Amino acid sequence: EEFIDNAKKNVERAGYIKNVKFYCRDVPQEEFSEKEVDAIFVDVPEPWGIVPKASAALKGGHHLVSWSPNVEQVKRMVEALKVHNFTRIKVSEIVEREILVRQQGVRPKERGITHTAYLIKAQKVCKGYQDNR
C-alpha cells in the first residue's frame, strides 16, 4: 500500500491521475478486472506469472512494463513475454548512484549504496500481425 500511495502521488504530480487506475492484488491468483487497457505496469516478485493475464487485458499494440531487481527475474520475464507473443522487448538497466556536489567539483560519492534494477518494456502483438523479417 505504501508503494501505491507513492505512485499515486507521482502520477498526480504529473497531471495524469484521471487516466490511471491502481490495484494492489495477488495477480497470479486473480484476473485483471479491466479489459482493453492501454498499459500495464507491474512490480512483483514473479512477473512472468502474470504475463498471460496481462496479455488478455491489454490492447493489441500496447505495452506491458515490469520492474525487476535482478537479472534472473529479467531472464524469466523475457522468456515469458516471447512465449505470449510480445514483441519489441527492451530491457534497460537503471542504476542509482549518489553524486557529491561541492565548490571544488562534482563527482560520484566514494562510499554509499548503489542500487541497480531493470525495466522491461514489451509490446503486445496485434491480432493478425505477421513478422516478415
PyMOL commands that set and color helices and strands:
alter all, ss='L'
color gray80, all
select helices_A, chain A and resi 2-14+17-19+47-57+71-83
alter helices_A, ss='H'
color red, helices_A
select strands_A, chain A and resi 37-42+58-68+86-96+99-102+105-108+115-124
alter strands_A, ss='S'
color yellow, strands_A
deselect
rebuild
show_as cartoon
